[in-house]
Amino acid sequence: MSETTAGTANFKDGYAESGWLKRQWPWWTAGLMTGIAEVINFLWLPLGHAKHKFVGVTSGMARMLAGAESTVFGGSLIATKADYQPSLQWVIIGALISALVFAWLEGEYRSWVKYPKAMLVSTAFGAFFFAWGTRVAGGCTLHHLLGGFAAMNVKSWVVMFFASVGALIGFAVLRQLNLSQYFRSQDTKWFMSQAREMGWADGLTYDPKESGAKSWIFKALAAFMILLGVLFLYNALFGNDFAVTAGFASSFEKTKMFKAMLSMKNLPNILMLLVVGVLLGASVAKTGFGTECGLINPELGAIAEKGERTGAKFLRMPFSIRTVFVSYQPFAALSLHLVIIGTVIFIAFAFFGIMEGHHWATKEFAEQYAQNIGMHFHNTGVSIRTMTSLSMDIFGGLLLGIGTFLMIGCEFRNYGRTGLLYITGILIWPFFYIGYLPYTLNRGFWDGLMGSSPYTSTTFFPAILAPGSHTVQVLIYALYIILWAAAFIWAVKKGAKNVGTTPKKLLGMNSEAMYLARIEKIKAEGGLEELDAIEKELYDSAMKS
C-alpha cells in the first residue's frame, strides 16, 4: 500500500488493495459511457421509429413533477400546455438507480458529506436558476453540450458560450462567499478524512461527529424524495388522467403518460431508456463527471497551473479540485464524448442522409437546401425549442452557467448525486420545480421572446458555410471531429505533465490516484511544506467565514 507524507500526517492510498467496483474510475470512462448513451439514443430510440435526437431530460423532469403535483392536488402549475402533460422520464430514473447501485457496490453513499448552510442556500438558488434557464434556452447543458456540440448546432454553441460566462460568474459568487472550496467533482471518505486530520481544506466536508444525513434538512428532503418516489411508482402503474381532464388529450390512451406506463407494450423502450440513464448515472457515480467540469476546465485549469499559491489564492479551491483542473481530465472526458457521438452523427449525415433531429431551418432555407443537395431538415418554420433566439439564448445560457456552479454540478450530474445521497443532490428537486414556474406560469410572454430575434436561418453550421455542397459540409464536419480528437490527446498529454506521470499511466488513474501522484511530484520539487501551509490557510479561512 502506497502512502504520501505531507507535514506530519500521511495520505494512504485507500484504493490500493480494492477491486474495480470499490474504487472510482478514470475520467475518460465517463466520456465513453455518456458517448455510448448518446449513440443508443440517436440510433434506436424510440425503438422502431428512431427520431435521431440526442439525450434530453429537462422536459422529462418537468413532466414527472407535473405528474406528482397533479396526483396530489388534482391540478398543476407546470402542466400548463399539452407538451408538459404528466409522464415519466425513464432516463432520469435509470440514472438515480444506477448511482444508488454503484454507491452500494462501492460501499460508500455520500450522505456523510457535510456542507455549511450557506452552500445549501447556494444550491437552492442554483437549482432555481438552472431550471429556469433550461426553459428559455431550449434545453439543459446535457442537451446543448453533450448533444448540440457534437451535431455542430449553432444554437448550442451560443447557449454554451454564455453558459461558460455564467459559470465563471457563478464561480466568482462562490469565491466571494468563500464557498468555492466545496465545488468538488466527487468526495471519497478515505481522502477527505485524512485531509481533515491534516487540517487541509479538502477535509471541510468530512466530520466524524456530524454529517449531512444527521441534519433535519436532510431528513426532510429524504422524506420528500420518498413521497416523490411513491407518486412516480403510482403514476407508472396506474397512469395519470390529468391530460384528459385538462383537455390536452381526447382519451387516456392518447396521453404521454399512457405511453410511459409500465406495460409489456412499452417495456422494450422503457428498458432501453433505462440503459441510457444507467450509463449517465454511472458516469457521475464513478468519476464525478458533469458538463460544467469539462466546460470550465480549460479556463480554471490555466489559472491553477500558475502555481500552488497563485492558484489557491485566486480560485480558493483545495488541492483536490486544483489537481482535477490541472489534469484536464474533465475536458478530456468531454472531448472523448464528442468524438464518439460526433462520429456517429457524422456517418449518419455523410453516408445515409440522416440529419440530427434538433436541427432547425426556416422554410425558405430548407427548401433551397433540399434543392441544392437533396436533403431535408426535420424541423422547419417557427419552433421555439429548436430555432435560434438571441435574447433567450444569451439569457438562458447565463442562467444555466450560473446555476450549474451554484448547485455544484449540471442537471444530469445532480441526478447522479441524488442517487449517491448527496444532500445537495436531493435539494435540487423542490427548487427545480420552483425554477420551472417563471416559464410555465407565463408561457405566452417567454415564447414571444424566444421567437422574436432569430439570428440565423439554420442551426446546422456546415449548411451556413456551404449551403450548396454536401461534400464541403461533410469535410467541415470531419475536420470538426478531428479537432475534438486532437483536444482529447492534448488534454491527456498536458494533464500527465501537470500531474507528474505519463499519458498512458494517467489514463489508468482516477482522481484519487492523481492526487497522490501530484503530491509526489510537488514533494520531488521541494514544495511540499508550502502546499501544506496553503491548504491549512484555506481551511482556516473557510472555518472563519
Salt bridges, closest charged atoms under 4 A:
ASP83 OD1 - ARG443 NH1 2.87
GLU106 OE2 - ARG110 NH2 3.05
GLU106 OE1 - LYS286 NZ 2.78
GLU108 OE2 - ARG110 NE 3.99
ASP187 OD2 - ARG184 NH1 2.90
ASP202 OD1 - ARG184 NH2 2.95
ASP207 OD2 - ARG196 NH2 3.51
GLU292 OE2 - ARG413 NH1 2.62
GLU305 OE1 - LYS494 NZ 3.31
GLU308 OE1 - ARG322 NH2 2.76
GLU308 OE2 - ARG518 NH2 2.20
GLU356 OE2 - HIS358 ND1 3.03
ASP393 OD1 - LYS155 NZ 2.71
GLU525 OE2 - LYS521 NZ 2.87
GLU530 OE2 - ARG309 NE 3.52
ASP532 OD2 - LYS536 NZ 3.17
GLU535 OE2 - ARG322 NH2 2.82
GLU537 OE1 - ARG309 NH1 3.20
